[in-house]
Amino acid sequence: MVSPDTPPAATEPRAAWWVRALLAVLAAAPPAVAAWLLTGEGWRSDPHGAFLQRVLFAADRGRLELLGFEYPPLPFLLLLPSPTDAWTIALGTLGIAGLAWCIIDECTSRRTLLPYLLFLAVLWTPLGLHFTAGNFNEGLGLAALFIGWRHYRRWWATRKTIHGLYTGLWLGLAFYTSPLGLGLALVAGAVLPILFPRLQIPPFASQMVLLVFPGFAATVTWAYLSWIFTGRVAFPFTPWERASPDVLEILRWTIPYLVVSAMALVRPKATTAGMLLPFLLLAAATTTGWHFSLAFAAMLLMLVAIVALPRDLPRWQRWTLAAIGGAQAIAAWVVLPWPTPTDADRRDRAIAQALAVAPPRSILLDDRWAEGLLKWTPSFAPYLTTRDTGFDIALALPADAVQYVLVTADDDGLTLDADHRPPVGFVEEWSWSGYTLYRRPAAPRLPVRFDATIVPEARGPTE
């Protein structure tokens, strides 16, 4: 979190704004273009699908307050102006461009391009693509964390209270993208006695409040309001990522971080332990149920390595670190898979597009078992879901309430026995890829494109 070397100057040199803008655009452009091309091929990640479907539901139902009680709330609120794939790419690009902008300042203060090259060693690989095509929220969270670290370091160097306040505010903002923001705020507060050993108790307490209070207040306020308005505390462990990488996998893709850590341990200082704490937080995070991606872990630890780079590195050590980063980037291209749409994605998308033309509230759907389908839905208007008033009535008397009933492969929620026979008053329209659509005989047909992918078990429509 802080450099184990000498403190930075109170006023850090900066490159011209146009130089920083040019290098930031240069860094962010390849992942943005690659994400755009992937979207054109029919790719949408599970986290982006989860974000978009919740925003679309809140917008279609006019219940925008629901977005404030999802965790993390920031991506949902940012998607509200335009819940589209293009906007997710734009937000992810903004996050990594902001990171690049800050890292260029690290380059000018150290008079070397090594921080920028190490950043690109992660960004210009399938790992970096994750922040534009996979989960833009993690990119925004890393940007907030990195800015908070920079102010923390300035606080250490200048002893100016304003930088402590900025640190707390940025880490508080990071909490709205990831629980790591609060964790790092608490860790940073815990090491204050190391950074300021001569502080007496009253000034230490005030500095501690400046640093920790914004993140703690954000956590308590958000959890309390969530409980008041929803009856539950949607605490910050919703698994938008399917699983977290294990410790060994993280270490395999953070070799530069390990090298910089070794350099710091060779000449240890009291603040050297600061760069080890983020790794320990990641290692402990999965025990609390917080899932994060390999890309998030790799980039987080690379940023820690960049901040902790000694300022007096010999030239040969700089070249060695750059070569290690380049070798890791090459290995990432060889080993890590490139995101590609699956046949299941194509089928789900084809079904979602077919159902999108149905009249409002005409399709009875237990949305708890339809994540794959709802990942691709362009609108929630056609559906009557478990979150809607009237779902239970429609479930009891579907023929009087809806025109269609959609049953999914894992539809344990619908108790119509519809996975075995049509509900009373309905006929089977089609069955494909685990989805079965029943319609009332007088309702318009909703044909689906069975040629979206080759599936031999597809059947229908039936009379």
Buried (B, 14 or more C-beta within 10 A) or exposed (E): BBBBBEBBEEEBEEBEEEEBBEBBBEBBEBBBEBBBEBBEEBBBBBBBBBBBBBBBBBBBBEEEEBBBBBBBBBBBBBBBEEBBBEBBBBBBBBBBBBBBBBBBBBBBBBEBBBBBBBBBBBBBBBBBBBBBBBBBBBBBBBBBBBBBBBBBBBBBBBBEEEBBBBBBBBBBBBBBBBBBBBBBBBBBBEBBEBBBEEBEEEEBEEBBBBBBBBBBEBBEEBBEBBBEEBEEBBBBEBEBBEEBBEEEEBBBBBBBBBBBBEBBEEEEBEBBBBBBBBBEBBBEBBEEEBBBBBBBBBBBBBBBBBBBBBBEBEEEBBEBBBEBBBEBBEBBEEEBEEBEBEEEBBBBBBBBBBBBEBEEBBBBBBBBBBBBBBBBBBBBBBBBBBBBEEBEEBBEEBEEBBBBBBBBEBBEBBEBEBBEEBBEBBBBBBBBBBBBBBBBEEBEEBEBBBEBBEBEEBEBBEE
